[in-house]
Amino acid sequence: MLRKSLRVIVNLLIATICGVAFGGVMQGLVSSMISKSLLGSRDFVVFWATGQQLVHHANPYDPATLLQIERGVGFSSDYAVMYMRNLPTALPLVYPLGWLGLQAASIAWTVLLLGCLYFSVLMLWKMHGRPRNSRHWLGYSFGPALISAIAGQTSLFALLGLVLFLRLHRTRPFAAGLSLWLCMLKPQLFLPFGLALLAWIVVTRGYRLLLGTATALAASCVLTYLIDPMAWTQYLQMVRRSGIESEFIPCLSGLLRNWISPGSVWLQSVPAIVACGWAVRYYWRRRLEWDWQRQGSMLMIVGLMTAPYAWVYDACVLIPALLEGAYATRSRTVLLTLALLSALVEVALGANLFHRTAFYYWTLWTWPAWLAWYLWACRNASTRPKTAAQGA
């Protein structure tokens, strides 16, 4: 009886934490999207400023002009000039923002990001047989995904590209290849996944998928050239002066470098190189029964953990893997734990009210936590076949 009462109390406590955290984040999302006092504090400002430069046929990586634009809309003076560090092939994505005012662009961009999250989770729900439970809400309310939308980051585009690939690679490989262009907005998150994908293409002769990717990449290169013929030269100049090698990046690879030798930037690539070698072996040993929806989950989790650089909001690309575990597990405790971990990420966002970098220090635990949770969920997986009627 006492054990049952304690379980009820713990469940209520977790539900309260999750509810309060979700409500706070949603309020922050709406405020950051429309509040004039908060618009300038979003990472989105960098994409808007880049679009402004493009529509005026100016250098999208010019530090003096970007700094003037960013400061002009209220971007914090605590930061140096911020650049759009995605590859130049992403410039067509932000070009339309230059034709809009800051508030209109902020609303349009945020709605687009939330649309990526909505359709990604909806497709995953359908791919799992439209189960009659509420587990897909773990995807909609996933803390890093909502924080990505608040910041206005491109990680949710990468999530959509990954989910489209998982949904289309069997039936429409060319379209699946096209969708991988969105993943290339954050290529550092997909290194083990991408290497295993190349091995899979060679083994299965899935060259239509490769053709789709090449087509999307070529089209984006052409559009980039039409928008800014000097984009690649300007980008390389920006990389040399951006100072990213001296920044603290809150990921495991960054911690490894700071611990061993802060001045050795190459150390941040070592975990990714090791992970890529592991990924090839992981695929090869399972090539006869390979399932991207299932085995791809482990590749994405390891890829995120070992990425040369990644931020907390980049974990939104793990939603397919985490929902894979959520739909598979038969343990309600496992599900509640995922909800709590997600809520704790949202709670940690409030730490920035006291220190502007506290959020990143308070969420370093998340990188191994997602892997540990996924392995736990798989260990508690139900042996019963999934059906649309299976309850939560």
C-alpha positions in Angstrom: 0.0 0.0 0.0 2.8 2.4 1.0 4.7 1.5 -2.2 1.6 2.3 -4.3 1.1 5.6 -2.6 4.7 6.6 -3.1 4.3 5.7 -6.8 1.2 7.9 -7.1 3.0 10.8 -5.4 6.1 10.5 -7.6 3.9 10.3 -10.7 2.1 13.5 -9.7 5.3 15.2 -8.9 6.7 14.3 -12.3 3.5 15.4 -14.0 3.6 18.8 -12.2 7.2 19.4 -13.2 6.5 18.5 -16.8 3.4 20.6 -16.9 5.0 23.7 -15.3 8.1 23.4 -17.5 6.1 22.9 -20.7 3.9 25.9 -19.9 6.9 28.1 -19.2 8.6 27.1 -22.4 5.5 27.6 -24.5 5.1 31.1 -22.9 8.7 31.8 -23.7 8.2 30.6 -27.3 5.3 32.9 -27.9 7.0 35.8 -26.3 10.3 35.3 -28.2 8.4 35.2 -31.4 6.4 38.4 -31.1 7.8 40.5 -28.2 9.9 43.4 -29.5 12.0 43.3 -26.4 12.9 39.7 -26.9 13.2 39.4 -30.7 16.8 40.6 -30.7 17.9 38.0 -28.2 17.2 35.0 -30.5 19.7 33.2 -32.6 17.2 33.7 -35.4 18.5 37.3 -35.6 21.6 36.0 -37.3 19.6 34.3 -40.1 17.5 37.4 -40.5 20.6 39.7 -40.7 22.2 37.3 -43.3 19.0 37.5 -45.3 19.1 41.3 -45.1 22.6 41.3 -46.5 21.7 38.9 -49.3 18.7 40.9 -50.6 20.9 44.0 -50.7 23.6 42.1 -52.6 26.1 42.6 -49.8 28.5 40.2 -48.1 26.4 37.9 -45.8 29.5 37.3 -43.7 30.7 40.9 -43.3 31.4 41.3 -39.6 31.0 45.1 -39.3 27.6 45.2 -41.1 26.3 42.1 -39.4 27.3 43.5 -36.0 25.5 46.8 -36.7 22.3 45.0 -37.8 22.4 42.6 -34.8 23.0 45.4 -32.3 20.4 47.5 -34.0 17.6 45.0 -33.1 18.8 44.5 -29.6 21.2 41.5 -29.8 23.2 41.4 -26.6 26.4 43.3 -26.4 27.8 40.5 -24.3 28.4 38.6 -27.6 30.7 39.3 -30.5 29.3 39.4 -34.0 27.4 36.3 -34.8 27.6 34.5 -38.2 25.4 32.0 -40.0 27.8 29.1 -39.9 25.8 26.7 -42.0 27.4 25.9 -45.3 26.7 28.5 -48.1 24.3 26.0 -49.7 21.9 27.0 -46.9 21.7 30.7 -48.0 18.7 30.1 -50.2 16.8 29.1 -47.1 17.3 32.4 -45.3 17.2 34.6 -48.4 13.4 35.2 -48.2 13.8 36.5 -44.6 15.6 39.6 -46.0 12.4 40.8 -47.6 10.5 40.9 -44.3 10.7 43.0 -41.2 12.2 41.4 -38.1 8.8 40.7 -36.4 7.1 39.3 -39.5 10.2 37.2 -40.3 10.3 36.0 -36.7 6.7 34.8 -36.8 7.1 33.2 -40.3 10.3 31.4 -39.3 9.0 30.1 -36.0 5.8 28.8 -37.6 7.9 27.1 -40.2 10.0 25.4 -37.5 7.0 24.3 -35.5 5.5 22.9 -38.7 8.7 20.9 -39.1 8.3 19.5 -35.6 4.6 18.8 -36.1 4.9 16.9 -39.4 8.0 15.0 -38.2 6.2 13.6 -35.2 3.0 13.0 -37.2 4.9 11.0 -39.8 6.7 9.0 -37.0 3.3 8.2 -35.5 2.0 7.0 -38.8 5.2 4.9 -39.4 4.6 3.2 -36.1 1.1 2.1 -37.1 -0.9 5.0 -35.7 -0.9 3.6 -32.1 -3.9 4.7 -30.0 -1.9 6.2 -27.2 -0.3 9.5 -26.3 3.3 8.6 -26.6 3.8 10.8 -29.6 3.3 13.8 -27.3 6.8 13.0 -25.9 8.0 14.2 -29.3 5.8 17.3 -29.5 6.9 18.4 -26.0 10.5 17.4 -26.2 12.5 20.1 -24.5 15.4 20.5 -27.0 12.9 20.7 -29.9 11.0 23.5 -28.3 14.2 25.3 -27.2 15.4 25.0 -30.8 12.2 26.8 -31.9 12.7 29.5 -29.3 16.2 30.1 -30.5 15.1 29.9 -34.1 17.8 27.4 -34.9 17.8 25.1 -38.0 18.0 21.8 -36.1 14.3 21.2 -36.7 14.8 21.4 -40.5 17.4 18.6 -40.0 14.9 16.6 -38.0 12.3 16.9 -40.8 14.9 15.8 -43.4 15.8 12.7 -41.3 12.1 11.7 -40.8 11.4 12.1 -44.5 14.3 9.9 -45.3 13.1 7.2 -42.9 9.6 7.4 -44.4 10.6 7.4 -48.1 13.8 5.5 -48.5 12.0 2.2 -49.3 9.3 3.4 -51.7 10.6 6.7 -53.1 14.4 6.6 -52.9 15.0 9.7 -55.1 12.7 11.8 -52.9 14.4 10.4 -49.8 17.7 11.5 -51.3 16.3 15.0 -51.8 15.2 15.2 -48.2 18.8 14.6 -47.0 19.6 18.1 -48.1 17.9 19.3 -44.9 20.2 17.0 -42.9 23.2 18.7 -44.5 22.2 21.9 -42.7 23.7 20.2 -39.7 26.2 17.8 -41.3 28.3 17.4 -38.1 25.3 15.6 -36.4 25.1 12.9 -39.1 28.7 11.7 -39.6 28.3 8.0 -38.4 24.8 7.9 -39.9 26.1 9.3 -43.2 29.0 6.9 -43.4 26.7 3.9 -42.7 24.3 5.3 -45.3 27.1 5.3 -48.0 28.0 1.7 -47.1 24.3 0.8 -47.3 23.9 2.5 -50.7 26.9 0.5 -52.1 25.7 -2.8 -50.7 22.1 -2.4 -51.8 22.9 -0.4 -55.0 20.6 2.3 -53.9 22.0 4.8 -56.3 18.7 6.5 -56.9 18.8 7.8 -53.4 22.4 9.1 -54.0 21.2 10.7 -57.2 18.4 12.5 -55.3 21.0 13.9 -52.8 23.3 15.0 -55.5 20.4 16.7 -57.3 19.4 18.7 -54.2 22.9 19.7 -53.5 23.5 20.8 -57.1 20.3 22.8 -57.1 21.2 24.5 -53.9 24.7 25.4 -55.2 23.2 26.9 -58.3 20.7 29.0 -56.2 23.5 30.1 -53.9 25.6 31.2 -56.9 22.6 33.2 -58.3 22.0 34.9 -54.9 25.7 35.5 -54.1 28.4 34.5 -56.6 31.1 35.1 -54.0 29.4 33.1 -51.2 32.0 30.4 -50.9 35.0 32.8 -50.9 33.3 35.0 -48.3 32.4 32.0 -46.2 36.0 30.7 -46.1 37.1 34.2 -45.1 34.6 34.2 -42.3 35.7 30.7 -41.1 39.3 31.9 -40.8 38.3 35.0 -38.7 35.3 33.8 -36.8 37.2 32.6 -33.7 35.1 29.4 -33.3 38.2 27.5 -32.2 38.3 29.6 -29.0 34.7 29.2 -28.1 33.3 26.9 -25.4 31.0 24.5 -27.1 28.9 22.5 -24.6 29.3 19.0 -26.0 31.4 15.9 -25.0 33.9 16.5 -27.8 34.4 20.1 -26.5 34.9 18.8 -22.9 37.5 16.3 -24.1 39.5 19.0 -25.8 39.3 21.4 -22.8 40.3 18.6 -20.5 43.3 17.4 -22.5 44.6 20.3 -24.5 42.4 23.4 -25.0 44.5 24.7 -27.9 44.3 21.5 -29.9 41.1 22.0 -32.0 41.7 18.6 -33.8 40.9 16.8 -30.6 37.2 17.6 -31.1 37.2 15.4 -34.2 38.6 12.3 -32.5 35.3 11.0 -31.0 33.6 11.5 -34.4 36.3 9.6 -36.2 36.1 6.7 -33.8 32.3 6.7 -34.1 32.5 6.6 -37.9 34.7 3.5 -37.7 32.2 1.9 -35.2 29.3 2.8 -37.5 30.7 1.0 -40.5 31.3 -2.2 -38.4 27.8 -1.7 -36.8 26.2 -1.6 -40.2 28.3 -4.4 -41.7 27.4 -6.9 -39.0 23.7 -6.2 -39.5 23.6 -5.5 -43.2 21.4 -8.6 -44.0 18.6 -7.4 -41.6 19.2 -3.7 -41.7 16.3 -1.4 -40.8 17.0 2.3 -40.8 14.1 3.1 -38.5 15.5 0.8 -35.8 19.2 0.6 -36.3 19.4 4.1 -37.5 18.3 5.3 -34.1 21.6 4.0 -32.4 23.6 5.7 -35.2 22.0 9.1 -34.5 22.4 8.9 -30.8 26.1 8.0 -31.1 26.5 10.6 -33.8 25.1 13.3 -31.6 27.2 12.3 -28.6 30.4 12.3 -30.6 29.8 15.3 -32.9 32.7 17.7 -33.2 30.4 20.4 -32.0 26.7 20.3 -31.0 24.3 22.3 -28.8 21.5 21.2 -26.5 18.8 22.0 -29.0 20.5 19.8 -31.7 19.1 16.8 -29.7 15.8 17.3 -31.4 17.2 15.1 -34.2 16.9 12.2 -31.7 13.1 12.4 -31.6 12.8 9.4 -34.1 15.1 7.3 -31.9 13.4 8.3 -28.6 9.9 7.7 -30.0 11.2 4.3 -31.3 12.1 3.5 -27.7 8.9 5.0 -26.3 6.7 2.9 -28.6 8.7 -0.2 -27.9 8.9 -0.1 -24.1 6.3 -1.8 -21.9 7.4 0.2 -18.9 5.5 3.3 -17.8 8.5 4.2 -15.6 10.7 4.4 -18.7 8.2 6.8 -20.3 7.9 9.0 -17.2 11.7 9.2 -17.0 11.9 10.5 -20.6 9.2 13.1 -19.9 11.2 14.1 -16.8 14.5 14.4 -18.6 12.8 16.5 -21.2 11.3 18.8 -18.6 14.6 19.2 -16.8 16.1 20.5 -20.0 13.3 23.1 -20.1 13.8 23.9 -16.4 17.5 24.5 -17.0 16.6 27.1 -19.6 15.5 29.3 -16.6 19.1 29.2 -15.3 20.0 31.7 -18.0 18.1 34.3 -16.0 21.0 34.1 -13.5 23.9 33.5 -15.8 23.9 33.7 -19.6 25.9 30.4 -20.0 24.3 28.5 -17.1 21.9 26.6 -19.4 24.7 24.9 -21.3 26.6 23.9 -18.1 23.4 22.6 -16.5 22.6 20.4 -19.5 25.9 18.7 -20.2 24.4 15.6 -18.6 21.9 15.2 -21.5 24.4 13.8 -24.0 24.9 10.4 -22.3 21.4 10.6 -20.8 19.6 10.1 -24.1 21.8 7.0 -24.9 21.2 5.5 -21.4 17.5 6.1 -21.7 17.3 4.5 -25.2 19.2 1.4 -24.1 16.9 1.2 -21.0 13.8 1.5 -23.2 15.0 -1.2 -25.6 15.8 -3.5 -22.7 12.2 -3.1 -21.5 10.8 -3.5 -25.0 7.6 -5.4 -25.4 7.8 -8.6 -27.3 4.2 -8.2 -28.5 3.7 -7.0 -32.1 2.8 -3.3 -32.4 -0.7 -2.6 -33.4 -2.7 0.6 -33.9 -4.9 -0.4 -31.0 -2.1 -0.9 -28.5 -2.6 1.2 -25.4 -0.1 3.5 -23.6 
